[in-house]
Amino acid sequence: MQDNEPLMRALSKLIAVNSPDLVLFVGEALVGNNAVDQLTQFNQKLADLSPVPAERRLIDGILLSKFDTVDDKVGAALSMVYVSGAAVMFVGCGQSYTDLKKLNVKSIVNTLLK
């Protein structure tokens, strides 16, 4: 939806008016490097469409859904962190709220070093 200008404008206004504690980018881990493009475009739209440029809000963190199906393809998550400077705060490993887990960095590093 990062290409949907009216939706992104409404989202930017919603963030500016409500001043949330966190702005999270929610993406699917399955899309690989396309997630990096989505994140970059999403963050750029938030910056460009901010009603008050001096007070613009970018994302604070990342939530990746379907992370349990990725196996050893975690490089996109690493790229997302590098590009945005925001941490992966949660990963989805199922279909309910209780399936949201904190990212286990040690496990990811071990997967990358295999």
The first five atom37 places (N, CA, C, CB, O) and aatype in JSON, in Angstrom:
{
  "aatype": [12, 5, 3, 2, 6, 14, 10, 12, 1, 0, 10, 15, 11, 10, 9, 0, 19, 2, 15, 14, 3, 10, 19, 10, 13, 19, 7, 6, 0, 10, 19, 7, 2, 2, 0, 19, 3, 5, 10, 16, 5, 13, 2, 5, 11, 10, 0, 3, 10, 15, 14, 19, 14, 0, 6, 1, 1, 10, 9, 3, 7, 9, 10, 10, 15, 11, 13, 3, 16, 19, 3, 3, 11, 19, 7, 0, 0, 10, 15, 12, 19, 18, 19, 15, 7, 0, 0, 19, 12, 13, 19, 7, 4, 7, 5, 15, 18, 16, 3, 10, 11, 11, 10, 2, 19, 11, 15, 9, 19, 2, 16, 10, 10, 11],
  "atom_mask": [
    [1, 1, 1, 1, 1],
    [1, 1, 1, 1, 1],
    [1, 1, 1, 1, 1],
    [1, 1, 1, 1, 1],
    [1, 1, 1, 1, 1],
    [1, 1, 1, 1, 1],
    [1, 1, 1, 1, 1],
    [1, 1, 1, 1, 1],
    [1, 1, 1, 1, 1],
    [1, 1, 1, 1, 1],
    [1, 1, 1, 1, 1],
    [1, 1, 1, 1, 1],
    [1, 1, 1, 1, 1],
    [1, 1, 1, 1, 1],
    [1, 1, 1, 1, 1],
    [1, 1, 1, 1, 1],
    [1, 1, 1, 1, 1],
    [1, 1, 1, 1, 1],
    [1, 1, 1, 1, 1],
    [1, 1, 1, 1, 1],
    [1, 1, 1, 1, 1],
    [1, 1, 1, 1, 1],
    [1, 1, 1, 1, 1],
    [1, 1, 1, 1, 1],
    [1, 1, 1, 1, 1],
    [1, 1, 1, 1, 1],
    [1, 1, 1, 0, 1],
    [1, 1, 1, 1, 1],
    [1, 1, 1, 1, 1],
    [1, 1, 1, 1, 1],
    [1, 1, 1, 1, 1],
    [1, 1, 1, 0, 1],
    [1, 1, 1, 1, 1],
    [1, 1, 1, 1, 1],
    [1, 1, 1, 1, 1],
    [1, 1, 1, 1, 1],
    [1, 1, 1, 1, 1],
    [1, 1, 1, 1, 1],
    [1, 1, 1, 1, 1],
    [1, 1, 1, 1, 1],
    [1, 1, 1, 1, 1],
    [1, 1, 1, 1, 1],
    [1, 1, 1, 1, 1],
    [1, 1, 1, 1, 1],
    [1, 1, 1, 1, 1],
    [1, 1, 1, 1, 1],
    [1, 1, 1, 1, 1],
    [1, 1, 1, 1, 1],
    [1, 1, 1, 1, 1],
    [1, 1, 1, 1, 1],
    [1, 1, 1, 1, 1],
    [1, 1, 1, 1, 1],
    [1, 1, 1, 1, 1],
    [1, 1, 1, 1, 1],
    [1, 1, 1, 1, 1],
    [1, 1, 1, 1, 1],
    [1, 1, 1, 1, 1],
    [1, 1, 1, 1, 1],
    [1, 1, 1, 1, 1],
    [1, 1, 1, 1, 1],
    [1, 1, 1, 0, 1],
    [1, 1, 1, 1, 1],
    [1, 1, 1, 1, 1],
    [1, 1, 1, 1, 1],
    [1, 1, 1, 1, 1],
    [1, 1, 1, 1, 1],
    [1, 1, 1, 1, 1],
    [1, 1, 1, 1, 1],
    [1, 1, 1, 1, 1],
    [1, 1, 1, 1, 1],
    [1, 1, 1, 1, 1],
    [1, 1, 1, 1, 1],
    [1, 1, 1, 1, 1],
    [1, 1, 1, 1, 1],
    [1, 1, 1, 0, 1],
    [1, 1, 1, 1, 1],
    [1, 1, 1, 1, 1],
    [1, 1, 1, 1, 1],
    [1, 1, 1, 1, 1],
    [1, 1, 1, 1, 1],
    [1, 1, 1, 1, 1],
    [1, 1, 1, 1, 1],
    [1, 1, 1, 1, 1],
    [1, 1, 1, 1, 1],
    [1, 1, 1, 0, 1],
    [1, 1, 1, 1, 1],
    [1, 1, 1, 1, 1],
    [1, 1, 1, 1, 1],
    [1, 1, 1, 1, 1],
    [1, 1, 1, 1, 1],
    [1, 1, 1, 1, 1],
    [1, 1, 1, 0, 1],
    [1, 1, 1, 1, 1],
    [1, 1, 1, 0, 1],
    [1, 1, 1, 1, 1],
    [1, 1, 1, 1, 1],
    [1, 1, 1, 1, 1],
    [1, 1, 1, 1, 1],
    [1, 1, 1, 1, 1],
    [1, 1, 1, 1, 1],
    [1, 1, 1, 1, 1],
    [1, 1, 1, 1, 1],
    [1, 1, 1, 1, 1],
    [1, 1, 1, 1, 1],
    [1, 1, 1, 1, 1],
    [1, 1, 1, 1, 1],
    [1, 1, 1, 1, 1],
    [1, 1, 1, 1, 1],
    [1, 1, 1, 1, 1],
    [1, 1, 1, 1, 1],
    [1, 1, 1, 1, 1],
    [1, 1, 1, 1, 1],
    [1, 1, 1, 1, 1],
    [1, 1, 1, 1, 1]
  ],
  "atom_positions": [
    [[0.8, -1.2, 0.0], [0.0, 0.0, 0.0], [0.84, 1.27, 0.0], [-0.91, 0.0, 1.18], [0.29, 2.37, -0.02]],
    [[2.15, 1.12, 0.02], [3.02, 2.29, 0.04], [2.9, 3.11, -1.23], [4.45, 1.87, 0.25], [3.33, 4.27, -1.26]],
    [[2.34, 2.54, -2.29], [2.15, 3.27, -3.54], [0.8, 3.98, -3.61], [2.28, 2.32, -4.72], [0.54, 4.73, -4.55]],
    [[-0.05, 3.75, -2.63], [-1.39, 4.35, -2.6], [-1.3, 5.72, -1.92], [-2.41, 3.42, -1.85], [-1.32, 5.82, -0.69]],
    [[-1.19, 6.76, -2.73], [-0.96, 8.12, -2.23], [-2.03, 8.59, -1.23], [-0.9, 9.08, -3.39], [-1.67, 9.1, -0.17]],
    [[-3.33, 8.44, -1.54], [-4.34, 8.9, -0.56], [-4.25, 8.15, 0.78], [-5.74, 8.73, -1.14], [-4.42, 8.75, 1.84]],
    [[-3.99, 6.86, 0.71], [-3.87, 6.07, 1.94], [-2.65, 6.5, 2.76], [-3.77, 4.57, 1.6], [-2.74, 6.65, 3.98]],
    [[-1.53, 6.71, 2.1], [-0.33, 7.14, 2.8], [-0.49, 8.55, 3.37], [0.88, 7.09, 1.85], [0.02, 8.84, 4.45]],
    [[-1.2, 9.42, 2.66], [-1.46, 10.78, 3.16], [-2.31, 10.7, 4.44], [-2.18, 11.65, 2.08], [-2.04, 11.39, 5.42]],
    [[-3.33, 9.84, 4.41], [-4.19, 9.67, 5.59], [-3.39, 9.08, 6.75], [-5.39, 8.76, 5.26], [-3.57, 9.49, 7.9]],
    [[-2.52, 8.14, 6.46], [-1.7, 7.52, 7.5], [-0.74, 8.54, 8.11], [-0.91, 6.33, 6.93], [-0.56, 8.58, 9.33]],
    [[-0.12, 9.36, 7.27], [0.78, 10.4, 7.78], [0.04, 11.38, 8.67], [1.44, 11.15, 6.61], [0.56, 11.8, 9.71]],
    [[-1.18, 11.74, 8.27], [-1.99, 12.66, 9.08], [-2.37, 12.0, 10.4], [-3.25, 13.1, 8.32], [-2.34, 12.64, 11.45]],
    [[-2.74, 10.72, 10.34], [-3.11, 9.98, 11.54], [-1.95, 9.94, 12.53], [-3.53, 8.54, 11.18], [-2.15, 10.11, 13.74]],
    [[-0.75, 9.73, 12.03], [0.44, 9.71, 12.89], [0.69, 11.09, 13.49], [1.67, 9.23, 12.1], [1.0, 11.21, 14.67]],
    [[0.56, 12.13, 12.66], [0.82, 13.49, 13.14], [-0.19, 13.92, 14.2], [0.79, 14.48, 11.96], [0.17, 14.55, 15.19]],
    [[-1.46, 13.57, 14.0], [-2.51, 13.99, 14.92], [-2.46, 13.22, 16.24], [-3.88, 13.82, 14.28], [-2.64, 13.81, 17.3]],
    [[-2.21, 11.93, 16.17], [-2.29, 11.08, 17.36], [-0.96, 10.89, 18.08], [-2.81, 9.75, 16.99], [-0.95, 10.48, 19.24]],
    [[0.14, 11.19, 17.43], [1.46, 11.05, 18.01], [1.63, 9.72, 18.77], [1.73, 12.22, 18.95], [1.81, 9.71, 19.98]],
    [[1.57, 8.59, 18.03], [1.68, 7.29, 18.7], [3.06, 7.06, 19.3], [1.36, 6.16, 17.72], [4.04, 7.67, 18.88]],
    [[3.11, 6.17, 20.28], [4.39, 5.83, 20.91], [5.32, 5.15, 19.92], [4.16, 4.93, 22.12], [6.53, 5.4, 19.92]],
    [[4.77, 4.29, 19.07], [5.56, 3.56, 18.1], [4.88, 3.57, 16.74], [5.79, 2.11, 18.56], [3.65, 3.49, 16.65]],
    [[5.67, 3.68, 15.7], [5.19, 3.5, 14.34], [5.93, 2.28, 13.81], [5.44, 4.8, 13.43], [7.15, 2.31, 13.63]],
    [[5.19, 1.19, 13.57], [5.79, -0.05, 13.11], [5.45, -0.32, 11.66], [5.34, -1.21, 13.98], [4.3, -0.15, 11.24]],
    [[6.43, -0.73, 10.9], [6.21, -1.22, 9.55], [5.9, -2.7, 9.68], [7.44, -0.95, 8.61], [6.68, -3.44, 10.27]],
    [[4.78, -3.13, 9.14], [4.4, -4.54, 9.17], [4.54, -5.09, 7.77], [2.94, -4.73, 9.72], [3.89, -4.61, 6.84]],
    [[5.39, -6.08, 7.62], [5.61, -6.68, 6.32], [5.71, -8.19, 6.43], [0.0, 0.0, 0.0], [5.87, -8.74, 7.51]],
    [[5.62, -8.85, 5.27], [5.74, -10.3, 5.23], [7.19, -10.69, 5.01], [4.85, -10.88, 4.12], [7.86, -10.14, 4.14]],
    [[7.65, -11.62, 5.79], [9.02, -12.1, 5.64], [9.2, -12.88, 4.35], [9.41, -12.96, 6.84], [10.32, -13.01, 3.86]],
    [[8.13, -13.4, 3.8], [8.21, -14.24, 2.61], [8.59, -13.49, 1.35], [6.92, -14.92, 2.39], [9.07, -14.11, 0.4]],
    [[8.4, -12.19, 1.3], [8.63, -11.45, 0.06], [10.11, -11.14, -0.17], [7.85, -10.17, 0.08], [10.46, -10.59, -1.22]],
    [[10.95, -11.48, 0.75], [12.39, -11.32, 0.58], [12.8, -9.88, 0.39], [0.0, 0.0, 0.0], [12.39, -9.01, 1.15]],
    [[13.62, -9.63, -0.62], [14.16, -8.29, -0.84], [13.11, -7.28, -1.27], [15.24, -8.35, -1.86], [13.36, -6.08, -1.19]],
    [[11.94, -7.73, -1.74], [10.86, -6.79, -2.02], [10.43, -6.06, -0.75], [9.66, -7.52, -2.65], [9.95, -4.93, -0.81]],
    [[10.61, -6.71, 0.38], [10.27, -6.08, 1.66], [11.15, -4.86, 1.91], [10.42, -7.08, 2.82], [10.7, -3.88, 2.51]],
    [[12.4, -4.91, 1.46], [13.3, -3.77, 1.62], [12.77, -2.59, 0.81], [14.75, -4.14, 1.16], [12.76, -1.45, 1.29]],
    [[12.32, -2.86, -0.42], [11.75, -1.8, -1.26], [10.47, -1.24, -0.64], [11.45, -2.34, -2.67], [10.27, -0.03, -0.62]],
    [[9.61, -2.13, -0.13], [8.36, -1.68, 0.5], [8.67, -0.79, 1.7], [7.51, -2.89, 0.94], [8.06, 0.27, 1.86]],
    [[9.59, -1.22, 2.52], [9.96, -0.46, 3.71], [10.53, 0.91, 3.35], [10.97, -1.24, 4.55], [10.17, 1.92, 3.95]],
    [[11.41, 0.94, 2.38], [12.03, 2.19, 1.95], [10.99, 3.16, 1.41], [13.1, 1.91, 0.88], [10.99, 4.34, 1.76]],
    [[10.09, 2.66, 0.56], [9.04, 3.51, 0.0], [8.08, 3.98, 1.08], [8.26, 2.75, -1.09], [7.67, 5.14, 1.09]],
    [[7.72, 3.1, 1.99], [6.81, 3.43, 3.09], [7.41, 4.55, 3.94], [6.52, 2.19, 3.96], [6.74, 5.54, 4.23]],
    [[8.65, 4.39, 4.32], [9.33, 5.39, 5.15], [9.46, 6.73, 4.42], [10.72, 4.88, 5.57], [9.28, 7.79, 5.01]],
    [[9.77, 6.66, 3.13], [9.91, 7.88, 2.34], [8.58, 8.61, 2.21], [10.48, 7.55, 0.96], [8.53, 9.83, 2.28]],
    [[7.5, 7.86, 2.01], [6.17, 8.47, 1.91], [5.8, 9.13, 3.23], [5.11, 7.41, 1.51], [5.24, 10.22, 3.24]],
    [[6.1, 8.47, 4.35], [5.82, 9.09, 5.65], [6.56, 10.42, 5.77], [6.23, 8.15, 6.8], [6.0, 11.4, 6.26]],
    [[7.8, 10.44, 5.33], [8.6, 11.67, 5.41], [8.05, 12.74, 4.47], [10.07, 11.38, 5.07], [7.89, 13.89, 4.87]],
    [[7.77, 12.36, 3.22], [7.31, 13.32, 2.21], [5.94, 13.9, 2.52], [7.27, 12.67, 0.85], [5.68, 15.07, 2.23]],
    [[5.07, 13.09, 3.1], [3.68, 13.51, 3.29], [3.39, 14.03, 4.7], [2.76, 12.37, 2.99], [2.24, 14.3, 5.04]],
    [[4.4, 14.17, 5.49], [4.22, 14.68, 6.85], [3.64, 16.1, 6.79], [5.56, 14.67, 7.63], [4.18, 16.96, 6.09]],
    [[2.54, 16.34, 7.53], [1.93, 17.68, 7.51], [2.87, 18.77, 8.02], [0.66, 17.67, 8.34], [2.8, 19.91, 7.57]],
    [[3.72, 18.43, 8.95], [4.68, 19.4, 9.49], [6.08, 18.81, 9.27], [4.42, 19.7, 11.03], [6.53, 17.96, 10.04]],
    [[6.78, 19.25, 8.2], [8.07, 18.65, 7.87], [9.08, 18.62, 9.01], [8.67, 19.38, 6.72], [9.87, 17.69, 9.11]],
    [[9.06, 19.63, 9.87], [10.03, 19.66, 10.98], [9.73, 18.59, 12.03], [10.02, 21.05, 11.63], [10.61, 18.21, 12.8]],
    [[8.49, 18.11, 12.05], [8.09, 17.11, 13.06], [7.76, 15.77, 12.42], [6.88, 17.61, 13.84], [6.95, 15.01, 12.96]],
    [[8.36, 15.47, 11.29], [8.03, 14.23, 10.59], [8.41, 13.0, 11.41], [8.72, 14.18, 9.24], [9.41, 13.0, 12.13]],
    [[7.61, 11.97, 11.29], [7.84, 10.71, 11.99], [8.14, 9.64, 10.97], [6.61, 10.31, 12.87], [7.41, 9.48, 9.99]],
    [[9.19, 8.91, 11.19], [9.5, 7.74, 10.38], [9.2, 6.51, 11.22], [10.99, 7.76, 9.89], [8.77, 6.63, 12.37]],
    [[9.42, 5.35, 10.67], [9.12, 4.15, 11.44], [10.09, 4.0, 12.6], [9.17, 2.9, 10.53], [11.25, 4.4, 12.54]],
    [[9.57, 3.41, 13.67], [10.37, 3.15, 14.86], [10.85, 1.7, 14.92], [9.58, 3.48, 16.11], [11.83, 1.39, 15.6]],
    [[10.15, 0.83, 14.22], [10.49, -0.57, 14.27], [9.79, -1.36, 13.18], [0.0, 0.0, 0.0], [9.0, -0.81, 12.41]],
    [[10.09, -2.64, 13.13], [9.6, -3.52, 12.09], [8.95, -4.74, 12.73], [10.74, -3.94, 11.13], [9.46, -5.29, 13.71]],
    [[7.83, -5.16, 12.18], [7.19, -6.41, 12.54], [7.12, -7.25, 11.28], [5.75, -6.18, 13.17], [6.54, -6.81, 10.28]],
    [[7.7, -8.43, 11.3], [7.68, -9.31, 10.13], [6.77, -10.49, 10.39], [9.1, -9.8, 9.79], [6.99, -11.27, 11.32]],
    [[5.75, -10.62, 9.57], [4.83, -11.75, 9.7], [5.37, -12.94, 8.89], [3.39, -11.37, 9.23], [6.26, -12.78, 8.05]],
    [[4.83, -14.1, 9.15], [5.19, -15.35, 8.46], [6.68, -15.66, 8.59], [4.81, -15.26, 6.99], [7.27, -16.27, 7.7]],
    [[7.27, -15.24, 9.69], [8.7, -15.43, 9.88], [9.05, -16.89, 10.09], [9.17, -14.61, 11.07], [10.19, -17.3, 9.84]],
    [[8.11, -17.69, 10.55], [8.37, -19.11, 10.79], [8.54, -19.9, 9.5], [7.25, -19.7, 11.61], [8.99, -21.04, 9.54]],
    [[8.18, -19.32, 8.36], [8.29, -20.03, 7.08], [9.52, -19.63, 6.29], [7.05, -19.78, 6.25], [9.7, -20.09, 5.16]],
    [[10.38, -18.79, 6.84], [11.5, -18.23, 6.09], [12.71, -19.16, 6.05], [11.9, -16.91, 6.68], [13.45, -19.13, 5.07]],
    [[12.92, -19.95, 7.06], [14.09, -20.83, 7.18], [15.38, -20.02, 7.17], [14.12, -21.86, 6.05], [15.57, -19.15, 8.02]],
    [[16.26, -20.3, 6.22], [17.57, -19.65, 6.22], [17.6, -18.36, 5.4], [18.61, -20.61, 5.71], [18.68, -17.8, 5.19]],
    [[16.46, -17.89, 4.93], [16.41, -16.69, 4.09], [16.12, -15.46, 4.94], [15.35, -16.84, 2.99], [15.11, -14.79, 4.73]],
    [[16.98, -15.16, 5.89], [16.75, -14.04, 6.8], [17.53, -12.8, 6.38], [17.14, -14.44, 8.22], [17.5, -11.78, 7.08]],
    [[18.2, -12.86, 5.25], [19.0, -11.74, 4.79], [18.18, -10.49, 4.54], [0.0, 0.0, 0.0], [18.66, -9.38, 4.77]],
    [[16.94, -10.65, 4.09], [16.08, -9.48, 3.84], [15.8, -8.74, 5.14], [14.75, -9.91, 3.18], [15.78, -7.51, 5.16]],
    [[15.6, -9.47, 6.22], [15.37, -8.83, 7.52], [16.58, -8.02, 7.93], [15.04, -9.88, 8.6], [16.45, -6.91, 8.44]],
    [[17.75, -8.56, 7.7], [18.99, -7.85, 8.01], [19.11, -6.59, 7.15], [20.21, -8.77, 7.78], [19.51, -5.53, 7.64]],
    [[18.77, -6.7, 5.88], [18.81, -5.55, 4.97], [17.82, -4.47, 5.39], [18.53, -5.99, 3.53], [18.12, -3.28, 5.29]],
    [[16.65, -4.89, 5.85], [15.63, -3.93, 6.28], [16.13, -3.12, 7.47], [14.32, -4.66, 6.65], [15.92, -1.91, 7.54]],
    [[16.79, -3.78, 8.39], [17.34, -3.1, 9.56], [18.43, -2.13, 9.13], [17.89, -4.11, 10.59], [18.5, -1.0, 9.6]],
    [[19.28, -2.58, 8.22], [20.38, -1.73, 7.75], [19.85, -0.49, 7.04], [21.29, -2.53, 6.82], [20.32, 0.62, 7.3]],
    [[18.9, -0.67, 6.14], [18.37, 0.44, 5.33], [17.61, 1.45, 6.17], [17.46, -0.11, 4.23], [17.74, 2.66, 5.96]],
    [[16.81, 0.97, 7.13], [15.94, 1.87, 7.89], [16.55, 2.36, 9.19], [14.64, 1.17, 8.19], [16.17, 3.42, 9.69]],
    [[17.49, 1.61, 9.74], [18.02, 1.96, 11.05], [17.07, 1.59, 12.17], [0.0, 0.0, 0.0], [17.32, 1.91, 13.33]],
    [[15.97, 0.91, 11.83], [14.97, 0.48, 12.81], [15.13, -1.02, 13.08], [13.52, 0.8, 12.31], [15.45, -1.79, 12.17]],
    [[14.9, -1.42, 14.29], [15.05, -2.83, 14.68], [13.81, -3.63, 14.33], [15.35, -2.94, 16.17], [12.7, -3.11, 14.3]],
    [[14.02, -4.93, 14.08], [12.89, -5.85, 13.98], [12.45, -6.11, 15.4], [13.27, -7.2, 13.21], [13.16, -6.78, 16.16]],
    [[11.3, -5.6, 15.77], [10.84, -5.69, 17.15], [10.08, -6.98, 17.43], [9.96, -4.5, 17.48], [10.19, -7.56, 18.51]],
    [[9.31, -7.42, 16.43], [8.52, -8.64, 16.6], [8.52, -9.42, 15.3], [7.08, -8.31, 17.05], [8.66, -8.86, 14.22]],
    [[8.34, -10.73, 15.44], [8.14, -11.59, 14.28], [6.87, -12.4, 14.53], [9.38, -12.52, 14.02], [6.6, -12.84, 15.65]],
    [[6.12, -12.57, 13.47], [4.9, -13.37, 13.56], [5.2, -14.8, 13.18], [0.0, 0.0, 0.0], [5.79, -15.06, 12.14]],
    [[4.79, -15.73, 14.03], [5.03, -17.16, 13.79], [3.73, -17.94, 13.91], [6.07, -17.71, 14.79], [3.74, -19.08, 14.38]],
    [[2.63, -17.36, 13.49], [1.33, -18.0, 13.57], [0.25, -17.0, 13.24], [0.0, 0.0, 0.0], [0.51, -15.98, 12.62]],
    [[-0.98, -17.3, 13.67], [-2.11, -16.46, 13.26], [-2.83, -15.76, 14.4], [-3.07, -17.28, 12.52], [-3.92, -15.22, 14.19]],
    [[-2.25, -15.75, 15.58], [-2.9, -15.05, 16.69], [-1.89, -14.12, 17.37], [-3.51, -16.07, 17.72], [-0.69, -14.21, 17.13]],
    [[-2.41, -13.24, 18.22], [-1.53, -12.3, 18.91], [-0.48, -13.0, 19.76], [-2.35, -11.36, 19.78], [0.63, -12.49, 19.94]],
    [[-0.82, -14.15, 20.28], [0.15, -14.87, 21.12], [1.29, -15.46, 20.28], [-0.55, -16.0, 21.88], [2.29, -15.92, 20.83]],
    [[1.14, -15.44, 18.96], [2.18, -15.94, 18.07], [3.18, -14.86, 17.67], [1.56, -16.53, 16.83], [4.08, -15.11, 16.88]],
    [[3.03, -13.64, 18.22], [4.02, -12.59, 18.0], [5.15, -12.82, 18.99], [3.4, -11.15, 18.18], [4.93, -12.9, 20.2]],
    [[6.35, -12.91, 18.48], [7.52, -13.19, 19.32], [8.55, -12.09, 19.15], [8.13, -14.58, 18.97], [8.6, -11.43, 18.11]],
    [[9.37, -11.9, 20.16], [10.51, -11.01, 20.01], [11.55, -11.74, 19.16], [11.11, -10.59, 21.4], [11.68, -12.97, 19.25]],
    [[12.26, -11.0, 18.36], [13.26, -11.59, 17.49], [14.42, -12.12, 18.32], [13.76, -10.57, 16.45], [14.95, -11.41, 19.17]],
    [[14.81, -13.35, 18.06], [15.94, -13.97, 18.74], [17.19, -13.72, 17.88], [15.7, -15.51, 18.97], [17.45, -14.46, 16.93]],
    [[17.94, -12.69, 18.21], [19.09, -12.27, 17.41], [20.13, -13.38, 17.31], [19.73, -11.01, 18.0], [20.7, -13.61, 16.25]],
    [[20.37, -14.05, 18.4], [21.37, -15.13, 18.41], [21.02, -16.21, 17.39], [21.49, -15.74, 19.82], [21.88, -16.73, 16.68]],
    [[19.73, -16.55, 17.32], [19.27, -17.55, 16.37], [19.47, -17.08, 14.94], [17.79, -17.88, 16.62], [19.86, -17.87, 14.07]],
    [[19.2, -15.81, 14.67], [19.37, -15.26, 13.33], [20.85, -15.28, 12.92], [18.8, -13.83, 13.25], [21.18, -15.66, 11.8]],
    [[21.71, -14.88, 13.81], [23.15, -14.88, 13.5], [23.62, -16.29, 13.22], [23.96, -14.28, 14.67], [24.4, -16.51, 12.29]],
    [[23.17, -17.25, 14.01], [23.56, -18.65, 13.77], [23.05, -19.13, 12.41], [23.01, -19.57, 14.88], [23.76, -19.85, 11.71]],
    [[21.84, -18.73, 12.03], [21.28, -19.11, 10.73], [22.11, -18.51, 9.61], [19.82, -18.65, 10.62], [22.39, -19.2, 8.62]],
    [[22.5, -17.25, 9.74], [23.29, -16.6, 8.7], [24.69, -17.2, 8.55], [23.4, -15.13, 9.0], [25.25, -17.2, 7.46]],
    [[25.24, -17.71, 9.65], [26.59, -18.25, 9.61], [26.67, -19.72, 9.2], [27.23, -18.09, 10.94], [27.77, -20.28, 9.12]],
    [[25.53, -20.34, 8.95], [25.54, -21.75, 8.52], [26.18, -21.92, 7.17], [24.13, -22.32, 8.49], [26.27, -23.04, 6.67]]
  ]
}
